[in-house]
Amino acid sequence: MVAVNFSMPANFQVLIPYFEGAKKSLGLPATQKSLLIWDAFKAHGCESVRKRVEEANILTADIPANLTHLLSPLDLTVNKSIKLQERQEFTDHFTKTVQRALEENPNIDVADIKLDTRKTVMRPLHASSLCKVHAMFKTDRGKQIILNGWRAAGIVDAVKDARTTVTDILDPFAELTL
């Protein structure tokens, strides 16, 4: 059973347990700092959010406004994969709807076919696409997509540079070939 702290904003209910689990799985001490790369969303800059991030031992890298498409590893590769999968789920739903309508009435005008977009229909489609994306990112192909985002954002080069210039860094990825 997982306890949820309702006094903590929803995004911290995800982020902090994620960082804690990642540290544990990498064999890092709980005091190890984490890095959170985020955009210039106004709420990220408010004092209560900054304080909570600091208390959680999380360092932040703020991507300036209008530059996420160039600097955010997620925007460069990961989000595209998610959007493609969501589009495919919707396309499949649309195609099946049209196919069923034509099977029931071959003379129907395609413009008269109604697509059911109620939340009760769309939520399972969205959940299905997210499950498929999650499974894909666990594969070697998915991991490569993530790494490509880090490369495109320049983070891989920054890590390589840090490894050669900073000698007292605790590098949980030291054994990875970047």
PEHU-V538551 format. One record per backbone hydrogen bond with DSSP energy under -1.0 kcal/mol. NH is the residue of the N-H (numbers start at 1). CO is the residue of the C=O. E is the energy in kcal/mol with one decimal. If there is no record, write none. Layout:
nh = <NH NH>
co = <CO CO>
e = <E E>
This chain:
nh = <8 12 13 15 16 18 19 20 21 22 23 24 25 26 27 28 32 34 36 38 44 45 46 50 51 52 53 54 55 56 57 58 59 61 63 67 70 71 72 76 77 79 81 82 83 84 85 86 87 88 89 90 91 92 93 94 95 96 97 98 99 100 101 102 103 104 105 108 112 113 121 122 123 126 127 128 129 130 131 132 133 134 135 136 137 139 143 144 145 146 147 148 149 150 151 152 153 154 155 156 158 159 160 161 162 163 164 165 166 174 176>
co = <5 9 9 11 12 14 15 16 17 18 19 20 21 22 24 23 29 57 59 61 41 42 43 46 47 48 49 50 51 52 54 53 34 36 38 64 67 67 68 72 73 74 77 78 79 80 81 82 83 84 85 86 87 88 89 90 91 92 93 94 95 96 97 98 99 100 101 105 109 110 118 118 119 122 123 124 125 126 127 128 129 130 131 132 133 136 139 140 141 142 143 144 145 146 147 148 149 151 150 150 154 155 156 157 158 159 160 161 162 171 173>
e = <-1.6 -1.1 -1.3 -2.7 -1.5 -1.8 -2.9 -2.6 -2.5 -2.6 -2.4 -2.1 -2.7 -1.7 -1.2 -3.1 -2.0 -1.8 -2.8 -2.1 -1.7 -1.4 -1.1 -2.5 -2.6 -2.0 -2.5 -2.2 -2.6 -1.6 -1.8 -2.2 -3.8 -2.5 -3.0 -1.6 -1.7 -2.3 -2.0 -2.0 -1.3 -3.1 -1.4 -1.9 -2.8 -2.5 -2.0 -2.5 -2.5 -2.2 -2.4 -2.3 -2.8 -2.6 -2.2 -2.9 -2.9 -2.6 -2.1 -2.4 -2.7 -2.7 -2.2 -2.4 -2.2 -2.3 -2.1 -2.0 -2.5 -1.5 -1.5 -2.7 -2.8 -2.6 -3.0 -2.5 -2.2 -2.3 -2.3 -2.2 -2.3 -2.7 -2.4 -2.2 -2.5 -1.5 -2.5 -2.1 -2.0 -2.1 -2.6 -2.5 -1.5 -1.8 -2.5 -2.9 -1.8 -1.5 -1.8 -1.1 -1.7 -2.5 -2.5 -2.5 -2.5 -2.3 -1.1 -1.6 -2.6 -1.6 -2.1>
